[in-house]
């Protein structure tokens, strides 16, 4: 048997920023250790940076 802890979210895509912020807050609340929360936020920052670089690099191709 695999034990899993899940958070199911329904996100209103007409308001993506507050919705994503709420999801991030909910996930962070599951991490009692401050260092674990910091590590998670840094990993998320890396993913966001990668996505931004890909989008910004792709803009030149669109022009």
PDB file with SEQRES, HELIX, SHEET and CRYST1 records, atoms N, CA, C and O in Angstrom:
SEQRES   1 A   63  UNK UNK UNK UNK UNK UNK UNK UNK UNK UNK UNK UNK UNK          
SEQRES   2 A   63  UNK UNK UNK UNK UNK UNK UNK UNK UNK UNK UNK UNK UNK          
SEQRES   3 A   63  UNK UNK UNK UNK UNK UNK UNK UNK UNK UNK UNK UNK UNK          
SEQRES   4 A   63  UNK UNK UNK UNK UNK UNK UNK UNK UNK UNK UNK UNK UNK          
SEQRES   5 A   63  UNK UNK UNK UNK UNK UNK UNK UNK UNK UNK UNK                  
HELIX    1 AA1 UNK A   13  UNK A   15  5                                   3    
HELIX    2 AA2 UNK A   16  UNK A   28  1                                  13    
HELIX    3 AA3 UNK A   34  UNK A   62  1                                  29    
CRYST1    1.000    1.000    1.000  90.00  90.00  90.00 P 1           1          
ATOM      1  N   UNK A   1       0.847  -1.172   0.000  1.00  0.00           N  
ATOM      2  CA  UNK A   1       0.000   0.000   0.000  1.00  0.00           C  
ATOM      3  C   UNK A   1       0.896   1.239   0.000  1.00  0.00           C  
ATOM      4  O   UNK A   1       1.905   1.292   0.702  1.00  0.00           O  
ATOM      5  N   UNK A   2       0.510   2.225  -0.794  1.00  0.00           N  
ATOM      6  CA  UNK A   2       1.223   3.491  -0.829  1.00  0.00           C  
ATOM      7  C   UNK A   2       0.374   4.529  -0.115  1.00  0.00           C  
ATOM      8  O   UNK A   2      -0.794   4.728  -0.448  1.00  0.00           O  
ATOM      9  N   UNK A   3       0.969   5.185   0.867  1.00  0.00           N  
ATOM     10  CA  UNK A   3       0.268   6.254   1.570  1.00  0.00           C  
ATOM     11  C   UNK A   3       0.633   7.568   0.897  1.00  0.00           C  
ATOM     12  O   UNK A   3       1.810   7.886   0.724  1.00  0.00           O  
ATOM     13  N   UNK A   4      -0.394   8.329   0.518  1.00  0.00           N  
ATOM     14  CA  UNK A   4      -0.151   9.600  -0.147  1.00  0.00           C  
ATOM     15  C   UNK A   4      -0.922  10.700   0.559  1.00  0.00           C  
ATOM     16  O   UNK A   4      -2.048  10.503   1.016  1.00  0.00           O  
ATOM     17  N   UNK A   5      -0.296  11.851   0.637  1.00  0.00           N  
ATOM     18  CA  UNK A   5      -0.966  13.043   1.151  1.00  0.00           C  
ATOM     19  C   UNK A   5      -1.249  13.940  -0.045  1.00  0.00           C  
ATOM     20  O   UNK A   5      -0.331  14.348  -0.757  1.00  0.00           O  
ATOM     21  N   UNK A   6      -2.519  14.243  -0.261  1.00  0.00           N  
ATOM     22  CA  UNK A   6      -2.917  15.009  -1.440  1.00  0.00           C  
ATOM     23  C   UNK A   6      -3.668  16.269  -1.054  1.00  0.00           C  
ATOM     24  O   UNK A   6      -4.390  16.308  -0.058  1.00  0.00           O  
ATOM     25  N   UNK A   7      -3.481  17.293  -1.866  1.00  0.00           N  
ATOM     26  CA  UNK A   7      -4.320  18.481  -1.824  1.00  0.00           C  
ATOM     27  C   UNK A   7      -4.948  18.584  -3.199  1.00  0.00           C  
ATOM     28  O   UNK A   7      -4.238  18.663  -4.201  1.00  0.00           O  
ATOM     29  N   UNK A   8      -6.255  18.584  -3.259  1.00  0.00           N  
ATOM     30  CA  UNK A   8      -6.943  18.751  -4.533  1.00  0.00           C  
ATOM     31  C   UNK A   8      -7.401  20.191  -4.627  1.00  0.00           C  
ATOM     32  O   UNK A   8      -8.013  20.727  -3.703  1.00  0.00           O  
ATOM     33  N   UNK A   9      -7.097  20.808  -5.752  1.00  0.00           N  
ATOM     34  CA  UNK A   9      -7.403  22.224  -5.936  1.00  0.00           C  
ATOM     35  C   UNK A   9      -8.197  22.432  -7.208  1.00  0.00           C  
ATOM     36  O   UNK A   9      -7.946  21.802  -8.235  1.00  0.00           O  
ATOM     37  N   UNK A  10      -9.150  23.321  -7.115  1.00  0.00           N  
ATOM     38  CA  UNK A  10      -9.849  23.813  -8.292  1.00  0.00           C  
ATOM     39  C   UNK A  10      -9.441  25.266  -8.424  1.00  0.00           C  
ATOM     40  O   UNK A  10      -9.640  26.064  -7.508  1.00  0.00           O  
ATOM     41  N   UNK A  11      -8.866  25.606  -9.575  1.00  0.00           N  
ATOM     42  CA  UNK A  11      -8.306  26.939  -9.771  1.00  0.00           C  
ATOM     43  C   UNK A  11      -9.149  27.712 -10.772  1.00  0.00           C  
ATOM     44  O   UNK A  11      -9.403  27.243 -11.882  1.00  0.00           O  
ATOM     45  N   UNK A  12      -9.579  28.896 -10.369  1.00  0.00           N  
ATOM     46  CA  UNK A  12     -10.306  29.805 -11.247  1.00  0.00           C  
ATOM     47  C   UNK A  12      -9.271  30.504 -12.119  1.00  0.00           C  
ATOM     48  O   UNK A  12      -8.568  31.401 -11.654  1.00  0.00           O  
ATOM     49  N   UNK A  13      -9.175  30.096 -13.384  1.00  0.00           N  
ATOM     50  CA  UNK A  13      -8.129  30.637 -14.245  1.00  0.00           C  
ATOM     51  C   UNK A  13      -8.394  32.081 -14.674  1.00  0.00           C  
ATOM     52  O   UNK A  13      -7.552  32.699 -15.325  1.00  0.00           O  
ATOM     53  N   UNK A  14      -9.558  32.617 -14.313  1.00  0.00           N  
ATOM     54  CA  UNK A  14      -9.787  34.040 -14.578  1.00  0.00           C  
ATOM     55  C   UNK A  14      -9.064  34.903 -13.549  1.00  0.00           C  
ATOM     56  O   UNK A  14      -8.930  36.113 -13.729  1.00  0.00           O  
ATOM     57  N   UNK A  15      -8.597  34.273 -12.464  1.00  0.00           N  
ATOM     58  CA  UNK A  15      -7.836  34.962 -11.420  1.00  0.00           C  
ATOM     59  C   UNK A  15      -6.608  34.119 -11.059  1.00  0.00           C  
ATOM     60  O   UNK A  15      -6.514  33.618  -9.939  1.00  0.00           O  
ATOM     61  N   UNK A  16      -5.671  33.958 -11.992  1.00  0.00           N  
ATOM     62  CA  UNK A  16      -4.585  33.010 -11.761  1.00  0.00           C  
ATOM     63  C   UNK A  16      -3.641  33.369 -10.612  1.00  0.00           C  
ATOM     64  O   UNK A  16      -3.210  32.481  -9.875  1.00  0.00           O  
ATOM     65  N   UNK A  17      -3.316  34.632 -10.448  1.00  0.00           N  
ATOM     66  CA  UNK A  17      -2.345  34.983  -9.412  1.00  0.00           C  
ATOM     67  C   UNK A  17      -2.829  34.674  -8.004  1.00  0.00           C  
ATOM     68  O   UNK A  17      -2.126  33.973  -7.276  1.00  0.00           O  
ATOM     69  N   UNK A  18      -3.986  35.155  -7.584  1.00  0.00           N  
ATOM     70  CA  UNK A  18      -4.413  34.799  -6.219  1.00  0.00           C  
ATOM     71  C   UNK A  18      -4.676  33.313  -6.042  1.00  0.00           C  
ATOM     72  O   UNK A  18      -4.467  32.766  -4.959  1.00  0.00           O  
ATOM     73  N   UNK A  19      -5.133  32.662  -7.098  1.00  0.00           N  
ATOM     74  CA  UNK A  19      -5.393  31.229  -7.016  1.00  0.00           C  
ATOM     75  C   UNK A  19      -4.091  30.445  -6.834  1.00  0.00           C  
ATOM     76  O   UNK A  19      -4.011  29.557  -5.985  1.00  0.00           O  
ATOM     77  N   UNK A  20      -3.074  30.778  -7.630  1.00  0.00           N  
ATOM     78  CA  UNK A  20      -1.783  30.100  -7.489  1.00  0.00           C  
ATOM     79  C   UNK A  20      -1.145  30.416  -6.140  1.00  0.00           C  
ATOM     80  O   UNK A  20      -0.536  29.543  -5.521  1.00  0.00           O  
ATOM     81  N   UNK A  21      -1.282  31.654  -5.683  1.00  0.00           N  
ATOM     82  CA  UNK A  21      -0.743  32.017  -4.374  1.00  0.00           C  
ATOM     83  C   UNK A  21      -1.407  31.200  -3.265  1.00  0.00           C  
ATOM     84  O   UNK A  21      -0.742  30.784  -2.316  1.00  0.00           O  
ATOM     85  N   UNK A  22      -2.701  30.973  -3.384  1.00  0.00           N  
ATOM     86  CA  UNK A  22      -3.414  30.172  -2.380  1.00  0.00           C  
ATOM     87  C   UNK A  22      -2.934  28.726  -2.383  1.00  0.00           C  
ATOM     88  O   UNK A  22      -2.800  28.113  -1.324  1.00  0.00           O  
ATOM     89  N   UNK A  23      -2.675  28.179  -3.569  1.00  0.00           N  
ATOM     90  CA  UNK A  23      -2.180  26.805  -3.664  1.00  0.00           C  
ATOM     91  C   UNK A  23      -0.786  26.713  -3.037  1.00  0.00           C  
ATOM     92  O   UNK A  23      -0.497  25.788  -2.278  1.00  0.00           O  
ATOM     93  N   UNK A  24       0.063  27.674  -3.361  1.00  0.00           N  
ATOM     94  CA  UNK A  24       1.419  27.674  -2.790  1.00  0.00           C  
ATOM     95  C   UNK A  24       1.340  27.759  -1.271  1.00  0.00           C  
ATOM     96  O   UNK A  24       2.047  27.031  -0.574  1.00  0.00           O  
ATOM     97  N   UNK A  25       0.496  28.630  -0.758  1.00  0.00           N  
ATOM     98  CA  UNK A  25       0.343  28.755   0.697  1.00  0.00           C  
ATOM     99  C   UNK A  25      -0.150  27.459   1.326  1.00  0.00           C  
ATOM    100  O   UNK A  25       0.311  27.066   2.397  1.00  0.00           O  
ATOM    101  N   UNK A  26      -1.085  26.802   0.656  1.00  0.00           N  
ATOM    102  CA  UNK A  26      -1.615  25.534   1.184  1.00  0.00           C  
ATOM    103  C   UNK A  26      -0.524  24.472   1.239  1.00  0.00           C  
ATOM    104  O   UNK A  26      -0.433  23.723   2.211  1.00  0.00           O  
ATOM    105  N   UNK A  27       0.300  24.406   0.204  1.00  0.00           N  
ATOM    106  CA  UNK A  27       1.378  23.416   0.190  1.00  0.00           C  
ATOM    107  C   UNK A  27       2.422  23.763   1.245  1.00  0.00           C  
ATOM    108  O   UNK A  27       2.902  22.876   1.950  1.00  0.00           O  
ATOM    109  N   UNK A  28       2.778  25.032   1.362  1.00  0.00           N  
ATOM    110  CA  UNK A  28       3.763  25.438   2.370  1.00  0.00           C  
ATOM    111  C   UNK A  28       3.287  25.112   3.783  1.00  0.00           C  
ATOM    112  O   UNK A  28       4.088  24.769   4.652  1.00  0.00           O  
ATOM    113  N   UNK A  29       1.990  25.221   4.002  1.00  0.00           N  
ATOM    114  CA  UNK A  29       1.434  24.934   5.329  1.00  0.00           C  
ATOM    115  C   UNK A  29       1.626  23.479   5.735  1.00  0.00           C  
ATOM    116  O   UNK A  29       1.550  23.149   6.919  1.00  0.00           O  
ATOM    117  N   UNK A  30       1.874  22.610   4.762  1.00  0.00           N  
ATOM    118  CA  UNK A  30       2.090  21.195   5.074  1.00  0.00           C  
ATOM    119  C   UNK A  30       3.526  20.918   5.498  1.00  0.00           C  
ATOM    120  O   UNK A  30       3.838  19.806   5.923  1.00  0.00           O  
ATOM    121  N   UNK A  31       4.394  21.898   5.391  1.00  0.00           N  
ATOM    122  CA  UNK A  31       5.811  21.766   5.739  1.00  0.00           C  
ATOM    123  C   UNK A  31       6.080  22.519   7.039  1.00  0.00           C  
ATOM    124  O   UNK A  31       6.248  23.738   7.016  1.00  0.00           O  
ATOM    125  N   UNK A  32       6.122  21.818   8.173  1.00  0.00           N  
ATOM    126  CA  UNK A  32       6.315  22.511   9.446  1.00  0.00           C  
ATOM    127  C   UNK A  32       7.719  23.100   9.605  1.00  0.00           C  
ATOM    128  O   UNK A  32       7.913  24.052  10.362  1.00  0.00           O  
ATOM    129  N   UNK A  33       8.681  22.542   8.903  1.00  0.00           N  
ATOM    130  CA  UNK A  33      10.063  22.986   9.032  1.00  0.00           C  
ATOM    131  C   UNK A  33      10.313  24.190   8.112  1.00  0.00           C  
ATOM    132  O   UNK A  33      10.069  24.114   6.908  1.00  0.00           O  
ATOM    133  N   UNK A  34      10.796  25.291   8.679  1.00  0.00           N  
ATOM    134  CA  UNK A  34      11.057  26.507   7.912  1.00  0.00           C  
ATOM    135  C   UNK A  34      12.047  26.238   6.785  1.00  0.00           C  
ATOM    136  O   UNK A  34      11.863  26.728   5.671  1.00  0.00           O  
ATOM    137  N   UNK A  35      13.085  25.472   7.058  1.00  0.00           N  
ATOM    138  CA  UNK A  35      14.076  25.177   6.025  1.00  0.00           C  
ATOM    139  C   UNK A  35      13.464  24.413   4.850  1.00  0.00           C  
ATOM    140  O   UNK A  35      13.851  24.629   3.702  1.00  0.00           O  
ATOM    141  N   UNK A  36      12.523  23.533   5.129  1.00  0.00           N  
ATOM    142  CA  UNK A  36      11.846  22.794   4.063  1.00  0.00           C  
ATOM    143  C   UNK A  36      10.990  23.734   3.222  1.00  0.00           C  
ATOM    144  O   UNK A  36      10.922  23.584   2.002  1.00  0.00           O  
ATOM    145  N   UNK A  37      10.339  24.698   3.859  1.00  0.00           N  
ATOM    146  CA  UNK A  37       9.544  25.686   3.113  1.00  0.00           C  
ATOM    147  C   UNK A  37      10.439  26.542   2.237  1.00  0.00           C  
ATOM    148  O   UNK A  37      10.108  26.824   1.086  1.00  0.00           O  
ATOM    149  N   UNK A  38      11.575  26.954   2.787  1.00  0.00           N  
ATOM    150  CA  UNK A  38      12.526  27.764   2.019  1.00  0.00           C  
ATOM    151  C   UNK A  38      13.043  26.975   0.818  1.00  0.00           C  
ATOM    152  O   UNK A  38      13.115  27.504  -0.291  1.00  0.00           O  
ATOM    153  N   UNK A  39      13.400  25.717   1.038  1.00  0.00           N  
ATOM    154  CA  UNK A  39      13.893  24.861  -0.045  1.00  0.00           C  
ATOM    155  C   UNK A  39      12.838  24.712  -1.144  1.00  0.00           C  
ATOM    156  O   UNK A  39      13.158  24.768  -2.332  1.00  0.00           O  
ATOM    157  N   UNK A  40      11.594  24.523  -0.743  1.00  0.00           N  
ATOM    158  CA  UNK A  40      10.508  24.380  -1.701  1.00  0.00           C  
ATOM    159  C   UNK A  40      10.322  25.670  -2.509  1.00  0.00           C  
ATOM    160  O   UNK A  40      10.142  25.623  -3.726  1.00  0.00           O  
ATOM    161  N   UNK A  41      10.367  26.810  -1.834  1.00  0.00           N  
ATOM    162  CA  UNK A  41      10.212  28.084  -2.538  1.00  0.00           C  
ATOM    163  C   UNK A  41      11.366  28.347  -3.501  1.00  0.00           C  
ATOM    164  O   UNK A  41      11.150  28.885  -4.587  1.00  0.00           O  
ATOM    165  N   UNK A  42      12.578  27.978  -3.120  1.00  0.00           N  
ATOM    166  CA  UNK A  42      13.721  28.137  -4.027  1.00  0.00           C  
ATOM    167  C   UNK A  42      13.574  27.231  -5.251  1.00  0.00           C  
ATOM    168  O   UNK A  42      13.892  27.639  -6.368  1.00  0.00           O  
ATOM    169  N   UNK A  43      13.096  26.017  -5.045  1.00  0.00           N  
ATOM    170  CA  UNK A  43      12.877  25.104  -6.166  1.00  0.00           C  
ATOM    171  C   UNK A  43      11.795  25.655  -7.092  1.00  0.00           C  
ATOM    172  O   UNK A  43      11.921  25.566  -8.313  1.00  0.00           O  
ATOM    173  N   UNK A  44      10.742  26.220  -6.522  1.00  0.00           N  
ATOM    174  CA  UNK A  44       9.689  26.835  -7.317  1.00  0.00           C  
ATOM    175  C   UNK A  44      10.237  28.037  -8.085  1.00  0.00           C  
ATOM    176  O   UNK A  44       9.906  28.239  -9.253  1.00  0.00           O  
ATOM    177  N   UNK A  45      11.068  28.823  -7.427  1.00  0.00           N  
ATOM    178  CA  UNK A  45      11.707  29.968  -8.084  1.00  0.00           C  
ATOM    179  C   UNK A  45      12.521  29.512  -9.297  1.00  0.00           C  
ATOM    180  O   UNK A  45      12.486  30.155 -10.345  1.00  0.00           O  
ATOM    181  N   UNK A  46      13.248  28.412  -9.157  1.00  0.00           N  
ATOM    182  CA  UNK A  46      14.032  27.872 -10.270  1.00  0.00           C  
ATOM    183  C   UNK A  46      13.121  27.482 -11.438  1.00  0.00           C  
ATOM    184  O   UNK A  46      13.436  27.753 -12.596  1.00  0.00           O  
ATOM    185  N   UNK A  47      11.994  26.846 -11.124  1.00  0.00           N  
ATOM    186  CA  UNK A  47      11.056  26.441 -12.174  1.00  0.00           C  
ATOM    187  C   UNK A  47      10.457  27.656 -12.877  1.00  0.00           C  
ATOM    188  O   UNK A  47      10.297  27.660 -14.098  1.00  0.00           O  
ATOM    189  N   UNK A  48      10.129  28.680 -12.103  1.00  0.00           N  
ATOM    190  CA  UNK A  48       9.565  29.904 -12.684  1.00  0.00           C  
ATOM    191  C   UNK A  48      10.603  30.594 -13.560  1.00  0.00           C  
ATOM    192  O   UNK A  48      10.279  31.057 -14.654  1.00  0.00           O  
ATOM    193  N   UNK A  49      11.842  30.667 -13.092  1.00  0.00           N  
ATOM    194  CA  UNK A  49      12.916  31.281 -13.878  1.00  0.00           C  
ATOM    195  C   UNK A  49      13.113  30.542 -15.195  1.00  0.00           C  
ATOM    196  O   UNK A  49      13.265  31.171 -16.243  1.00  0.00           O  
ATOM    197  N   UNK A  50      13.110  29.230 -15.150  1.00  0.00           N  
ATOM    198  CA  UNK A  50      13.254  28.430 -16.368  1.00  0.00           C  
ATOM    199  C   UNK A  50      12.114  28.716 -17.343  1.00  0.00           C  
ATOM    200  O   UNK A  50      12.343  28.875 -18.542  1.00  0.00           O  
ATOM    201  N   UNK A  51      10.894  28.779 -16.831  1.00  0.00           N  
ATOM    202  CA  UNK A  51       9.736  29.056 -17.686  1.00  0.00           C  
ATOM    203  C   UNK A  51       9.819  30.464 -18.281  1.00  0.00           C  
ATOM    204  O   UNK A  51       9.504  30.661 -19.455  1.00  0.00           O  
ATOM    205  N   UNK A  52      10.239  31.433 -17.483  1.00  0.00           N  
ATOM    206  CA  UNK A  52      10.384  32.803 -17.982  1.00  0.00           C  
ATOM    207  C   UNK A  52      11.443  32.892 -19.076  1.00  0.00           C  
ATOM    208  O   UNK A  52      11.234  33.538 -20.103  1.00  0.00           O  
ATOM    209  N   UNK A  53      12.566  32.248 -18.852  1.00  0.00           N  
ATOM    210  CA  UNK A  53      13.631  32.274 -19.856  1.00  0.00           C  
ATOM    211  C   UNK A  53      13.172  31.633 -21.163  1.00  0.00           C  
ATOM    212  O   UNK A  53      13.502  32.116 -22.246  1.00  0.00           O  
ATOM    213  N   UNK A  54      12.423  30.563 -21.060  1.00  0.00           N  
ATOM    214  CA  UNK A  54      11.917  29.904 -22.262  1.00  0.00           C  
ATOM    215  C   UNK A  54      10.932  30.803 -23.007  1.00  0.00           C  
ATOM    216  O   UNK A  54      10.969  30.890 -24.234  1.00  0.00           O  
ATOM    217  N   UNK A  55      10.060  31.464 -22.265  1.00  0.00           N  
ATOM    218  CA  UNK A  55       9.087  32.356 -22.896  1.00  0.00           C  
ATOM    219  C   UNK A  55       9.750  33.593 -23.483  1.00  0.00           C  
ATOM    220  O   UNK A  55       9.449  34.001 -24.604  1.00  0.00           O  
ATOM    221  N   UNK A  56      10.652  34.181 -22.714  1.00  0.00           N  
ATOM    222  CA  UNK A  56      11.329  35.384 -23.178  1.00  0.00           C  
ATOM    223  C   UNK A  56      12.237  35.095 -24.361  1.00  0.00           C  
ATOM    224  O   UNK A  56      12.365  35.927 -25.259  1.00  0.00           O  
ATOM    225  N   UNK A  57      12.855  33.953 -24.377  1.00  0.00           N  
ATOM    226  CA  UNK A  57      13.679  33.546 -25.506  1.00  0.00           C  
ATOM    227  C   UNK A  57      12.845  33.266 -26.728  1.00  0.00           C  
ATOM    228  O   UNK A  57      13.295  33.488 -27.852  1.00  0.00           O  
ATOM    229  N   UNK A  58      11.629  32.778 -26.527  1.00  0.00           N  
ATOM    230  CA  UNK A  58      10.733  32.470 -27.620  1.00  0.00           C  
ATOM    231  C   UNK A  58      10.091  33.695 -28.246  1.00  0.00           C  
ATOM    232  O   UNK A  58       9.605  33.625 -29.375  1.00  0.00           O  
ATOM    233  N   UNK A  59      10.079  34.824 -27.531  1.00  0.00           N  
ATOM    234  CA  UNK A  59       9.492  36.044 -28.059  1.00  0.00           C  
ATOM    235  C   UNK A  59      10.204  36.509 -29.311  1.00  0.00           C  
ATOM    236  O   UNK A  59       9.576  37.025 -30.235  1.00  0.00           O  
ATOM    237  N   UNK A  60      11.527  36.326 -29.343  1.00  0.00           N  
ATOM    238  CA  UNK A  60      12.289  36.755 -30.508  1.00  0.00           C  
ATOM    239  C   UNK A  60      11.874  35.983 -31.739  1.00  0.00           C  
ATOM    240  O   UNK A  60      11.888  36.522 -32.845  1.00  0.00           O  
ATOM    241  N   UNK A  61      11.503  34.717 -31.561  1.00  0.00           N  
ATOM    242  CA  UNK A  61      11.073  33.899 -32.688  1.00  0.00           C  
ATOM    243  C   UNK A  61       9.716  34.339 -33.211  1.00  0.00           C  
ATOM    244  O   UNK A  61       9.416  34.171 -34.393  1.00  0.00           O  
ATOM    245  N   UNK A  62       8.884  34.912 -32.315  1.00  0.00           N  
ATOM    246  CA  UNK A  62       7.535  35.333 -32.699  1.00  0.00           C  
ATOM    247  C   UNK A  62       7.545  36.610 -33.526  1.00  0.00           C  
ATOM    248  O   UNK A  62       6.586  36.873 -34.251  1.00  0.00           O  
ATOM    249  N   UNK A  63       8.598  37.407 -33.437  1.00  0.00           N  
ATOM    250  CA  UNK A  63       8.631  38.698 -34.122  1.00  0.00           C  
ATOM    251  C   UNK A  63       9.037  38.583 -35.546  1.00  0.00           C  
ATOM    252  O   UNK A  63       9.110  39.590 -36.250  1.00  0.00           O  
TER     253      UNK A  63                                                      
END                                                                             
